[in-house]
């Protein structure tokens, strides 16, 4: 997928849900994965011509697991984006002190907390997260199967405790297209060193969604349409 196609997905989401206003300073949560790197590059390009002028920078939350962020720093410098590394001891707390058997939920909350703190410290009024269309569907089915409710994350969320807005400009971009973009532009994807990586409920749900795509015609489009019609908050 070329940059133009990525920007078309992003522009649709940004315009439909009014994600970007004039003068915004947007902090991109950069995990080192393909989605967040594609989002960083996409927002940087979008900032050049989008009618509402905005700034963009990135923040990596270092969990203290020994990840090498230098490829990300070099990439950010190359595309002209500031990148901040937020050092934390989240990994030590979760895996050594608390010895969590199911660490994903707590880790996610702590990472987001650190990201939001860094965003506020840097003067941002919005945080951009790299969730793609597949993530929307996986979260929907996780909520349905594990919690018994119709729910998924919103395209735009106001976080009152931090007085900051969370946006997700990649919600219309299929994961396969983001992978293609990452390969085409040789994004410096950094391997996740989390001990629980690949062994979570989300990974199981990812497999479920992939199976349904093979069985049902236009499964993703129909499910996303159902989410919009169901009155789920923010959609």
C-alpha positions in Angstrom: 0.0 0.0 0.0 1.4 3.4 -1.0 1.2 6.5 1.1 -1.7 7.9 -0.9 -3.8 4.9 0.0 -2.9 5.2 3.7 -3.8 8.9 3.6 -7.2 8.1 2.0 -8.1 5.8 4.9 -6.9 8.3 7.4 -8.6 11.3 5.8 -11.9 9.4 5.7 -11.7 8.7 9.5 -10.4 12.1 10.4 -13.0 14.0 8.4 -16.0 11.7 9.4 -15.2 11.9 13.2 -13.7 15.4 13.2 -10.5 14.2 14.8 -8.2 17.1 14.0 -8.8 20.8 14.7 -6.8 23.9 13.8 -3.8 24.3 16.1 -3.8 20.7 17.5 -0.6 19.3 18.9 -0.9 15.5 18.5 1.1 12.9 20.3 1.4 9.6 18.5 1.8 6.6 20.8 4.7 4.7 19.1 5.0 1.1 20.2 7.5 0.1 17.5 4.9 -2.0 15.7 3.8 -1.5 12.1 0.5 0.3 12.9 2.0 3.0 15.1 4.9 3.7 12.7 2.5 3.9 9.8 0.3 6.3 11.8 3.4 8.5 12.6 4.4 8.7 9.0 0.8 9.2 7.8 0.1 12.0 10.2 3.4 13.7 9.4 2.4 13.7 5.7 -1.2 14.7 6.4 0.1 17.7 8.4 1.6 19.1 5.2 -1.6 19.6 3.3 -4.6 19.2 5.7 -6.8 22.3 5.9 -6.6 22.4 9.8 -2.9 23.0 10.6 -1.5 20.8 13.3 1.8 19.5 14.9 2.7 15.9 15.4 5.4 14.2 17.5 5.8 10.6 18.9 6.2 9.1 22.3 7.6 5.6 23.0 6.8 4.1 26.4 9.8 2.0 27.5 8.5 -0.8 29.7 12.0 -1.6 30.8 12.2 -4.9 29.0 15.4 -4.1 27.1 13.9 -3.0 23.7 16.3 -1.1 21.4 14.5 2.1 20.3 17.4 3.4 18.2 15.9 2.3 14.9 12.7 4.2 15.8 14.7 7.3 16.8 16.6 7.2 13.5 13.3 6.8 11.5 11.6 9.7 13.3 14.6 11.9 12.6 14.5 10.9 8.9 10.8 11.9 8.5 11.2 15.0 10.5 9.3 14.1 13.6 10.4 14.5 17.3 10.3 11.2 19.2 10.4 11.1 23.0 11.3 7.9 24.9 9.4 7.7 28.2 11.3 5.4 30.6 9.2 3.4 33.0 9.5 0.3 35.3 6.1 -1.1 34.1 7.7 -4.4 33.1 9.4 -4.8 36.5 6.2 -4.1 38.4 4.0 -6.5 36.4 6.3 -9.4 35.8 8.6 -9.4 38.8 6.9 -7.5 41.7 3.2 -8.5 41.0 3.9 -11.6 39.0 0.7 -11.1 37.1 -0.7 -14.3 35.5 -2.9 -12.3 33.1 -0.8 -9.1 32.6 -2.2 -7.6 29.4 -5.0 -5.6 30.9 -3.0 -4.0 33.7 0.0 -3.4 31.3 -2.3 -1.7 28.8 -3.7 0.7 31.5 -0.2 1.5 32.8 1.2 2.1 29.3 -1.7 4.4 28.4 -1.3 6.3 31.7 2.4 6.9 31.0 1.7 7.9 27.4 -1.0 10.4 28.5 1.3 11.8 31.1 4.1 12.3 28.5 1.6 13.9 26.1 0.5 16.4 28.6 4.1 17.2 29.7 4.9 17.9 26.0 1.9 20.2 25.6 -0.2 18.0 23.4 -4.0 18.2 23.4 -4.6 15.0 21.5 -3.1 11.5 21.6 -3.2 9.4 18.4 -3.3 5.6 18.7 -2.6 3.1 15.8 -5.6 0.8 16.0 -6.6 -0.5 12.6 -9.9 -1.9 11.3 -9.0 -5.4 12.4 -8.4 -4.1 15.9 -11.9 -2.6 16.0 -13.5 -5.9 15.1 -11.3 -8.0 17.4 -12.2 -5.7 20.4 -15.9 -5.9 19.4 -15.9 -9.7 19.5 -13.8 -9.8 22.7 -16.4 -7.7 24.4 -19.2 -9.8 23.0 -17.7 -13.2 23.9 -15.9 -12.4 27.2 -18.1 -9.7 28.6 -21.5 -10.3 27.0 -21.9 -6.8 25.7 -21.9 -4.9 22.4 -18.8 -2.6 22.6 -15.6 -1.6 21.0 -13.3 1.5 21.5 -14.5 4.8 20.1 -12.9 6.7 17.2 -12.6 9.7 19.4 -12.6 9.7 23.2 -12.3 12.6 25.7 -10.1 11.7 28.7 -11.4 14.0 31.4 -8.8 13.0 34.0 -6.0 14.3 31.7 -8.1 16.8 29.8 -6.9 15.3 26.5 -8.6 13.7 23.5 -7.7 10.3 22.1 -8.1 9.7 18.4 -7.7 6.6 16.1 -7.1 7.7 12.5 -6.5 4.2 11.2 -9.9 2.6 12.0 -10.7 2.2 8.3 -7.3 0.7 7.3 -7.3 -3.1 7.1 -4.4 -4.7 8.8 -3.2 -6.4 5.6 -2.9 -3.0 3.9 -0.9 -1.6 6.9 1.4 -4.6 6.6 1.8 -3.8 2.9 2.7 -0.2 3.7 5.2 -1.3 6.3 6.9 -3.6 3.8 6.9 -1.1 1.0 8.4 1.7 3.0 10.7 -0.6 5.1 9.4 0.7 8.4 11.8 -0.2 11.3 9.4 -2.5 13.2 10.9 -3.4 16.6 10.2 -6.8 18.0 8.0 -6.9 21.1 10.0 -8.3 24.0 7.0 -8.8 26.2 7.1 -12.3 27.8 3.4 -12.7 27.1 3.5 -11.6 23.4 1.5 -13.9 21.2 -0.2 -15.6 24.1 -3.2 -13.5 24.8 -7.0 -13.4 24.4 -6.5 -10.8 21.6 -4.3 -13.2 19.7 -7.0 -15.9 19.9 -9.6 -13.3 18.7 -7.3 -12.3 15.8 -7.3 -15.9 14.6 -11.1 -16.0 15.0 -11.6 -12.9 12.8 -9.2 -14.3 10.2 -11.2 -17.5 10.0 -14.5 -15.6 9.6 -13.0 -13.6 6.7 -12.5 -16.9 4.8 -16.1 -18.0 5.4 -18.2 -14.9 5.0 -18.1 -12.5 2.1 -17.2 -8.9 3.1 -17.1 -10.0 6.8 -15.1 -6.9 7.9 -17.3 -4.4 6.1 -20.5 -5.9 7.3 -19.4 -6.2 10.9 -18.1 -2.6 10.9 -21.5 -1.5 9.5 -23.2 -3.3 12.3 -21.1 -1.6 14.9 -22.1 1.8 13.4 -25.8 0.9 13.4 -25.8 -0.6 16.9 -25.5 2.8 18.6 -22.1 1.9 20.3 -20.7 5.0 22.0 -18.8 7.2 19.7 -19.7 5.5 16.4 
